[in-house]
Structures are given as C-alpha cells and as structure tokens.
Amino acid sequence: MNGGCNNTKGGVSKSKGKDQVETIVKSKAMQTSGLNSNVLTLRNALFEEDGKDKDVTATIAPIFKAYKRNDLDIKLHFSVKLSKSEFKWAFGLTKEHMEQVYDDSEYGWDDEDKGKELKEDGARFLIARDETTGKLVGFTHFRFTVQGEVLQEMSGETSLFVWDLQVESAYARKGLGKHMLKVLELIAAQQKMKFVSVPVQNACSIGNAFLAKVAGYTPDAYLHELLQFSAEEEGFQVYSKELGAGKKV
C-alpha cells in the first residue's frame, strides 16, 4: 500500500453505522438463527470466555508478526485501543493521506468523525513499528462485523472489515501494506470470518490500484445483489476476499 492513500470510511460517510459491539452484546434481540450464529462468531472474535478483550494475534506465528524485507525491520503488535501518542500519530497520518481524497469526494473530511471512529469500542488495530528507530510507521484499523454493516444493515456473512490501512510515505512501496493485509487475512481465518472486506473511495486511485494487484479481492457481490449497493452512488467500492471457511451467499 502506498503511503498516500488507504481504505477507510473516514470523513462524513452516509454509510457509517453505529458501533457494532452494542449490537453484538444485545444478541438476544436477534430473531434469525443465522444471524444469531454470526453474532456468536463475532463475539468470540472480540472477547475471551471471561469477557476480556481478545488478542487475536496470540495464535499467529511470530514470523508473520515481523517484516524483514526491502531494508525494513518491522514488528507488528495488536491493540484494542490506541494510546494517546498512538492516536495522535495515527490520526495525523490518516489526515495527511486522506483529507484531500475526501475533500475531492462528496463526503468531505471531518476531524471529529474520524477521531470517533478510531476510539469506538469495536475498533481493533495492528501497529507497525521500526525496530531500528523505534518509530511507528504504519497501522491498520479493522473490525469484526457482517457484510451489510457498511450499509447500516446487520445482514450477510461475517467479515473482517479493513477501515484503514496507512503506511508512512518513507516506508511505502516496500511490501509492508500487503504484508499487513495478509496478517489480517490470517486473523480473519482463525476467527472464523467468511470474508475480508476493504472499502475504498472511488477517488482513491492508489487504493483501488493496490487492491487490483492483491489476489482474491473483487467487488462484493452480496452488497450488489441483495442490498443494491452501488459504488457510483455511494462514492466507494467494497472489495472482498472469500476465505477458506466462506460460502457463497
């Protein structure tokens, strides 16, 4: 992933839904057995049996939590909440790369809205740190949800949604973004998600070009066929990759 663009719902988005953790906690209100099963899968991805936040990288092999290629020495670590310094850095990096993209779209960039997204309870993060300098150099903001959440619908199959994938410009075009996406795929598979989904603004040429080169990602057919999703009308496309445990909707 080039440092100048990412995959995100940031800014003012008419597809922005409420925090899904609240919905998952209130699973008793769900009526269909299929959705109940999905909600249970999502809860298991978020929490341990004792209710504590789950470290979804605990069972990922150490080799995948490091990236030592193209003169980089990077370690990845997982977090359910950004520290103050991490938040300031992640917000600033995202704004630097995305503000103009959103201003060029129908949404427009909104500081408060993006800040709230990064602090919501359902947010999960992979953070990349340069082992040589100690600097933060990239991050992904992802969530465990269902495909329809992007249209404010609790419908469809379980999916790990990649809302942000940002890499510092000095570390871009070296394979780090692609490696982080691969780690997210491993996490999604271990947590029994059916898909990995990546929303990309239509105006984000770098993000669209990046997904076009990553094997397995295509426009999400479920959103188009059953929820009448239109990338042209919404201003963004959702690329999804079906995992081994997935099934056609």
C-alpha positions, -999 to +999 in steps of 0.1 A: +000+000+000+014+034-010+016+059+019-006+084+002-040+065+003-059+040+023-091+020+027-114+038+050-149+050+058-135+082+074-148+117+070-186+122+067-200+090+052-236+082+047-228+045+051-213+050+086-231+026+110-233+026+148-207+007+168-213-030+162-202-040+197-235-028+211-254-049+186-233-080+194-238-076+231-276-073+225-276-106+205-307-119+224-328-094+204-318-111+171-345-132+156-329-153+129-308-183+138-283-175+110-277-140+124-275-154+159-248-177+148-229-149+131-232-127+162-218-155+184-189-158+160-183-120+161-184-121+199-159-149+201-136-128+179-138-098+202-138-114+237-124-142+257-148-165+275-143-144+307-153-113+288-118-098+285-108-083+251-092-109+229-057-107+215-064-121+180-027-122+172-018-145+201-021-176+179-004-160+148+031-174+142+058-149+152+072-149+117+041-132+104+043-105+131+076-093+117+085-079+083+122-080+073+124-073+036+135-044+014+158-030+041+130-029+066+130-044+101+094-041+113+074-056+142+036-057+144+017-055+176-021-058+182-041-033+203-078-029+211-072+008+220-047+033+208-026+051+235-027+090+234+005+091+214-005+064+190-039+080+184-023+114+177+001+098+153-025+075+136-050+104+132-024+127+118-011+101+093-046+094+081-055+130+078-023+137+059-030+110+034-068+111+032-081+147+037-077+157+001-093+125-011-124+131+010-125+168+001-125+157-036-154+134-029-190+141-019-182+134+018-156+159+028-131+153+056-143+156+092-118+156+121-143+148+148-159+120+129-126+103+121-114+107+157-146+090+170-141+061+146-106+054+159-119+054+195-150+033+191-152+001+212-153-022+182-121-009+167-091-032+166-056-023+154-023-037+140+005-013+145+039-015+127+070-002+145+105+002+130+128-020+153+158+001+144+144+036+151+115+027+174+092+048+152+056+040+144+055+035+106+021+020+098-013+008+111-045-009+102-078-002+118-102-032+114-134-045+128-152-078+131-187-074+116-210-086+088-210-075+052-241-053+054-227-032+082-212-008+056-248+000+046-261+000+082-276-035+078-268-063+102-270-088+073-247-110+053-218-132+063-192-125+089-163-103+077-132-086+089-135-050+076-103-031+070-114+005+076-079+020+075-045+008+062-019+035+064+019+034+059+043+063+064+055+076+029+091+067+037+081+031+042+056+028+013+061+007-018+082-019+001+055-045+006+046-036+042+010-028+035+005-060+016+021-080+044-002-063+070-033-072+049-020-108+047-018-109+085-054-096+087-064-125+064-048-150+088-065-133+118-099-134+099-095-171+091-085-181+127-115-161+140-138-180+115-147-149+094-161-157+060-146-127+043-121-099+045-136-067+032-119-035+022-139-003+014-120+020-010-130+055-020-137+059-058-114+089-057-086+069-041-067+058-072-038+044-052-061+022-030-080+008-060-048+001-078-034-017-047-064-040-043-064-048-080-029-063-075-038-084-044-051-118-053-086-127-044-102-093-039-132-085-061-162-061-057-186-076-031-214-094-050-236-097-019-238-060-014-246-055-051-271-084-055-291-083-022-286-048-008-285-029-041-251-014-033-239+010-060-202+021-058-211+050-081-239+062-058-221+056-025-188+070-036-167+040-027-163+003-037-161-026-013-136-053-023-140-087-005-120-119-004-137-151+004-117-172+029-115-210+030-143-213+055-165-190+034-196-199+014-215-182-013-244-160-001 
